[in-house]
Amino acid sequence: MKVTVFGIGYVGLVQGAVLASVGHDVVCVDVDEEKVKNLEKGIIPIYEPGLTSLVEDNYQSGRLKFTTDSKFAVGHGDFQFIAVGTPPDEDGSADLKYVLAVAETIAKNMQTPKIIINKSTVPVGTADKVSEKIKTVLAERGEVIDFDVVSNPEFLKEGAAVNDCLKPDRIIVGTVNKHSEEMMRELYAPFNRNHDKIIVMDVRSAELTKYAANCMLATKISFMNEMSNLAEKLGADIEAVRHGIGSDPRIGYQFIYPGCGYGGSCFPKDVQALVRTANDIDYKPSILEAVEEVNYRQKNKLFEYLDRHYQGAIEGKTIALWGLSFKPNTDDMREASSRVLMEKLWENGAKVQAYDPEAMEECQRIYGQKDGLTLVGTKEAALKGADVLVICTEWSQFRAPDFDLISNSLNEKLIVDGRNMYDPNTMEKKGIAYYAIGRGRSV
Ligand code: NAD
């Protein structure tokens, strides 16, 4: 089937490549010329396990093309995916300018009927806005061409995006149009063989499903962080509590890890956007507001540990930082906890020696030649001459480090762990002062 994908980001590139891999004929279009040129040379703009070979294979086979030519792109696909960014506006609501710009481009260039599929995360009612935009432009053109706007939110996890798209848990299709439903079923049939994963519903419910999913996950994290703060003050160990509650099948073990706050391009902006949607309809979303507030506090926690440890005299200290990305297996640093920590440290006159397996280039792109930031090539190099080690991201290569090397390299035998990677008893035996999240020991 012929597919066009607008937006070659984490969602658009992965979905485009995955759809091509099962045999669809896919054109990915972006306004970013450099990105498109690089992709044509085999340079993949993001780090995502398994993505490079998937893109290369399908590009070579001719089933996956990249372009900036929107007229060609609109002409190509019977399906037009919108997978552009929906960043937060100043008031926290989702900014729809990119989505509506794509709608306009499609409307200006379409000559045949299209199914327009919204994959971007968008507030309830956006499909209506996209429809309106297309109708207006078609009316200006004096043309009547059939189209339908379907909501098909994306649930991939960065770091596991290829696998998530190849083997989705569910495929939400928001439409009441039977023809669109059939076409969507045909498009996704290769991913729907094991059992029926397609859940069809009305458009508004599909739009809300995406926000409800992300807000539920963010709620689980903030809930555990709240418990971890209580555990810390009450002399309990949140890791024991986590084991204790996860054993209840109604709760389960998944996604109940305490830490130094959630980041990324989705949870922070989607919680904010749903709060905003609720405010607009005069509803006070008390749980969502609390989720955001707890997360905001949690992201400051590592700095607070350090500040208390050094009794406010953090100026001139050098912090070895392991992990810059907002979670492992990605180079994405959007809203990462590491950024909150580094910026606080710089404000207070400390220096950072940082290492991340994949996010170094991204960090360089964000901060450039920043005073107080040294990016180093290995986790061991980050320790040299530093006062303390802080961990922001739970990359697997940080799981079993050489603790003797850590002790010998640091000026002070001190680890501040934002992801609870180590056993406090082992640390004690090794003579390392160890501060983790909610483990019964506050600084
Ligand atoms: P991204 O920022 O990585 O990529 C967006 C791309 O769209 C960019 O390359 C940009 O140049 C391009 N673009 C902007 N305007 C365009 C236009 N008019 N025509 C063509 N291309 C245009 O974004 P992303 O992380 O892929 O997210 C896209 C959407 O999917 C967002 O709404 C996001 O909330 C949602 N989402 C993201 C994830 C995730 O893990 N990243 C998961 C699920 C859903």
Residues whose N, C-alpha, C, O or C-beta is under 5 A from the ligand:
A	BS01	NAD	F6 G7 I8 G9 Y10 V11 G12 V29 D30 V31 D32 A83 V84 G85 T86 Y98 A101 V102 K119 S120 T121 E154 F155 L156 K157 E158 S265
